[in-house]
Amino acid sequence: MSVLNAMRLVNGVRRSTLSVYFIAARAYPLSLSPAQETWFDEWVEEVRQSIRDGETTYLRDPAYNRVLSLLFP
């Protein structure tokens, strides 16, 4: 199963972990087909808009912040 397919299956409270995947995808670009790239870009925008709107669906648990600051300075 590809990383992208695994990300598509994440639901419920585990959606808060998706921002970690997005950070990793930016740091280590994925090799995507044009269709996958379109889907991924649209999904990233959906997540960003959700966070801008103050929704908690995709908000990352602050427990990850220290680790992420070390991995992705």
ZITA-V560555 format. One record per helix or strand. SS is the DSSP state (hx for helix, st for strand). FROM is the first residue (numbers start at 1). TO is the last residue. Records with the same first field share a line. If there is no record, write none. Layout:
SS=FROM-TO / FROM-TO
This chain:
hx=3-9 / 12-27 / 34-52 / 62-71
